[in-house]
Amino acid sequence: MNKLIIDNVDELSDLIITEDTALLINLKDESGFVHIDVMDNMCLYVLEFGNNTKNEIIYNLKDNSKVIINKISYNTSDNININLNGKDANIIYNSSIINDVNNNYYERINHNASNTISSISNHAINMKDADFVFDIDAKVLNDSNDCNTSQDNRIINLGSGKNEIKPNLLVDNNLITATHSAYIGNFNKDIIFYLQTRGIMLDEIKELLMLGFLLEKMELTNDEKDKVNAFIKNYI
């Protein structure tokens, strides 16, 4: 498997995946254009770290391609477009965000071919008095049969800001499976109380809950998990 490490958005402006690839992305204070084409029968695995980014991102998936993305970010307002252009294209997209500024986070998932699958998970922890919006569209064309699209969108609000989730399903075809969920709230008080009765301090409980929430959907190696944990602890 080809392995790439990228820390400059310009290197992603026209990336074509022609062999199975593991991609590590580290972006900070970047505002640019990302365009990644995943060719037929290719597999792309992405671990992405973002800090204060505002990028226009496009993933184009061709026939029988598979993309797995685990993205952890701080104060990111990327605009993401995922185009499932080939039959049997499949994407798993897990995004976890720590936020403390007014922010809108956009994703557009376009099922442009039949038998395509998208599994989208967006988890955010919103802090201070910031306003935060998840705006997530999944669109299925009328000639894209036997597609499966799912969304899991959740915001844990730890401050006084306003939060909103827009989990939109734009479906022109009845021969598909489409689900979505949305939750805005705080951590379960009963769980916090139970952990306190076990002698765990409140600050440690909050850190454990935040780490668990942000990592819940991600499948990471031990080395990757250490890197993600270190990133998260910088901001919580």
C-alpha positions as CSV (number, residue, x, y, z in Angstrom):
1,M,0.0,0.0,0.0
2,N,1.3,3.4,-0.9
3,K,1.7,5.8,2.1
4,L,1.6,9.6,1.8
5,I,2.1,12.4,4.4
6,I,0.8,15.8,3.4
7,D,0.9,19.0,5.4
8,N,0.2,21.6,2.6
9,V,-3.2,22.1,1.0
10,D,-1.6,22.8,-2.4
11,E,-0.4,19.2,-2.5
12,L,-4.0,18.1,-2.4
13,S,-5.3,20.3,-5.2
14,D,-5.2,17.6,-7.8
15,L,-4.5,14.2,-6.3
16,I,-5.3,11.1,-8.3
17,I,-5.4,7.7,-6.4
18,T,-4.2,5.0,-8.8
19,E,-3.1,2.4,-6.2
20,D,-4.3,1.5,-2.7
21,T,-3.2,4.4,-0.5
22,A,-3.0,5.4,3.2
23,L,-3.0,9.2,3.4
24,L,-2.0,11.2,6.5
25,I,-3.1,14.8,6.3
26,N,-1.9,17.6,8.7
27,L,-3.4,21.0,7.9
28,K,-3.2,24.2,10.0
29,D,-4.5,27.7,9.1
30,E,-5.2,26.6,5.6
31,S,-7.7,27.9,3.2
32,G,-7.6,26.3,-0.2
33,F,-8.9,23.7,-2.7
34,V,-8.7,20.0,-2.3
35,H,-9.6,17.7,-5.2
36,I,-9.0,14.0,-4.8
37,D,-10.0,11.4,-7.5
38,V,-10.2,7.8,-6.5
39,M,-10.0,5.6,-9.5
40,D,-11.7,2.3,-10.3
41,N,-11.2,-0.5,-7.8
42,M,-8.9,1.6,-5.5
43,C,-9.0,1.9,-1.7
44,L,-8.1,5.1,0.0
45,Y,-7.6,5.4,3.8
46,V,-7.3,8.9,5.2
47,L,-6.4,10.1,8.7
48,E,-6.8,13.9,8.7
49,F,-5.9,16.5,11.4
50,G,-7.2,20.0,10.8
51,N,-6.6,23.2,12.8
52,N,-8.5,26.4,11.9
53,T,-9.0,25.3,8.3
54,K,-11.5,26.6,5.7
55,N,-11.0,24.4,2.6
56,E,-13.2,23.5,-0.3
57,I,-12.8,19.7,-0.5
58,I,-14.0,17.4,-3.3
59,Y,-13.7,13.6,-3.3
60,N,-14.7,11.8,-6.6
61,L,-15.1,8.1,-6.3
62,K,-15.2,5.9,-9.4
63,D,-16.4,2.3,-9.9
64,N,-15.9,-0.1,-7.0
65,S,-13.7,2.3,-5.1
66,K,-13.7,2.6,-1.3
67,V,-12.7,5.5,0.8
68,I,-12.4,5.5,4.6
69,I,-11.9,8.9,6.3
70,N,-11.2,9.6,9.9
71,K,-11.0,13.3,10.5
72,I,-10.3,15.1,13.7
73,S,-10.3,18.9,13.7
74,Y,-10.4,22.1,15.8
75,N,-12.4,25.1,14.6
76,T,-12.7,23.9,11.1
77,S,-15.3,25.2,8.6
78,D,-14.5,23.1,5.6
79,N,-17.0,22.7,2.8
80,I,-16.9,19.0,1.7
81,N,-18.4,17.5,-1.4
82,I,-18.3,13.7,-1.9
83,N,-19.3,12.5,-5.3
84,L,-20.1,8.7,-5.7
85,N,-19.7,8.7,-9.4
86,G,-19.1,5.0,-10.1
87,K,-21.2,2.0,-9.5
88,D,-20.5,0.2,-6.1
89,A,-18.5,3.2,-4.8
90,N,-18.4,3.2,-1.0
91,I,-17.4,5.9,1.5
92,I,-17.2,5.8,5.3
93,Y,-16.7,9.3,6.6
94,N,-16.1,9.9,10.3
95,S,-15.6,13.6,11.4
96,S,-15.0,14.8,14.9
97,I,-14.8,18.5,15.7
98,I,-13.8,20.5,18.7
99,N,-15.3,24.0,18.3
100,D,-15.2,27.3,20.3
101,V,-15.9,29.9,17.5
102,N,-19.1,30.7,15.5
103,N,-18.9,28.1,12.8
104,N,-20.8,26.3,10.0
105,Y,-19.6,22.9,8.8
106,Y,-20.9,21.7,5.4
107,E,-21.0,18.2,3.8
108,R,-22.6,17.2,0.5
109,I,-22.8,13.5,-0.4
110,N,-24.0,12.9,-4.0
111,H,-25.0,9.4,-5.0
112,N,-24.6,9.8,-8.8
113,A,-24.5,6.0,-9.6
114,S,-26.3,2.8,-8.5
115,N,-25.3,0.5,-5.7
116,T,-23.4,3.3,-3.9
117,I,-23.0,3.4,-0.1
118,S,-22.3,6.3,2.2
119,S,-22.0,6.1,5.9
120,I,-21.5,9.5,7.5
121,S,-20.8,10.3,11.1
122,N,-20.3,13.8,12.4
123,H,-19.6,14.4,16.1
124,A,-18.9,17.9,17.6
125,I,-18.1,19.3,21.0
126,N,-19.1,22.9,21.1
127,M,-17.7,25.1,23.8
128,K,-17.9,28.6,25.3
129,D,-20.6,30.8,23.8
130,A,-20.0,29.8,20.1
131,D,-22.8,29.0,17.7
132,F,-22.3,25.9,15.6
133,V,-24.2,24.4,12.7
134,F,-23.9,21.0,11.0
135,D,-25.4,21.3,7.5
136,I,-25.3,17.8,5.9
137,D,-27.0,16.9,2.6
138,A,-27.3,13.4,1.1
139,K,-28.6,13.4,-2.5
140,V,-29.7,10.4,-4.5
141,L,-30.5,10.8,-8.2
142,N,-33.6,9.3,-9.7
143,D,-31.6,6.8,-11.8
144,S,-29.3,5.8,-8.9
145,N,-30.9,2.5,-7.8
146,D,-30.1,0.3,-4.7
147,C,-28.2,3.0,-2.9
148,N,-27.7,3.1,0.9
149,T,-27.0,6.4,2.7
150,S,-26.9,6.9,6.5
151,Q,-26.1,9.9,8.7
152,D,-25.3,10.1,12.4
153,N,-25.0,13.7,13.5
154,R,-24.4,14.7,17.2
155,I,-23.4,17.9,19.0
156,I,-22.4,18.0,22.7
157,N,-23.0,21.5,23.9
158,L,-20.7,22.5,26.8
159,G,-21.3,26.3,26.5
160,S,-24.2,28.8,26.0
161,G,-24.0,29.0,22.2
162,K,-26.8,28.0,19.8
163,N,-26.5,24.7,18.0
164,E,-28.3,23.4,14.9
165,I,-28.2,20.2,12.8
166,K,-29.7,20.1,9.3
167,P,-29.6,16.4,8.2
168,N,-31.1,16.7,4.8
169,L,-32.0,13.8,2.6
170,L,-32.7,14.8,-1.0
171,V,-34.0,11.5,-2.6
172,D,-35.5,11.1,-6.1
173,N,-35.6,7.4,-6.0
174,N,-37.7,4.9,-4.0
175,L,-35.3,2.0,-4.5
176,I,-32.8,3.0,-1.8
177,T,-32.2,2.8,1.9
178,A,-31.8,6.2,3.7
179,T,-31.5,6.9,7.4
180,H,-30.4,9.9,9.5
181,S,-30.2,10.8,13.1
182,A,-29.6,14.1,15.0
183,Y,-28.9,14.8,18.6
184,I,-28.0,18.0,20.5
185,G,-27.4,17.9,24.2
186,N,-25.0,17.3,27.0
187,F,-23.4,14.2,28.5
188,N,-25.7,11.9,30.5
189,K,-25.8,13.1,34.1
190,D,-26.4,9.6,35.4
191,I,-23.2,8.4,33.9
192,I,-21.3,11.4,35.4
193,F,-22.8,10.7,38.8
194,Y,-22.0,6.9,38.6
195,L,-18.3,7.7,37.7
196,Q,-18.1,10.1,40.6
197,T,-19.2,7.4,43.0
198,R,-16.3,5.4,41.7
199,G,-13.9,8.1,43.0
200,I,-13.1,9.7,39.6
201,M,-12.8,13.5,39.6
202,L,-15.2,15.6,37.5
203,D,-12.5,17.0,35.3
204,E,-11.2,13.5,34.5
205,I,-14.7,12.3,33.8
206,K,-15.4,15.1,31.3
207,E,-12.1,14.4,29.6
208,L,-12.9,10.6,29.4
209,L,-16.4,11.3,28.0
210,M,-15.1,13.8,25.4
211,L,-12.5,11.4,24.2
212,G,-14.9,8.6,24.0
213,F,-17.5,10.7,22.1
214,L,-15.0,12.0,19.6
215,L,-13.4,8.6,19.0
216,E,-16.6,6.5,19.1
217,K,-16.9,5.9,15.3
218,M,-13.3,5.8,14.4
219,E,-11.4,2.6,13.8
220,L,-7.7,3.4,14.5
221,T,-4.5,1.6,15.1
222,N,-2.9,2.1,18.5
223,D,-0.4,4.5,17.1
224,E,-3.1,6.5,15.3
225,K,-5.2,6.5,18.5
226,D,-2.3,8.0,20.5
227,K,-1.9,10.8,17.9
228,V,-5.6,11.5,17.9
229,N,-5.7,11.5,21.7
230,A,-2.8,14.0,21.9
231,F,-4.5,16.3,19.4
232,I,-7.8,16.3,21.3
233,K,-6.2,16.9,24.7
234,N,-4.6,20.1,23.3
235,Y,-8.1,21.7,23.0
236,I,-10.3,20.2,25.7
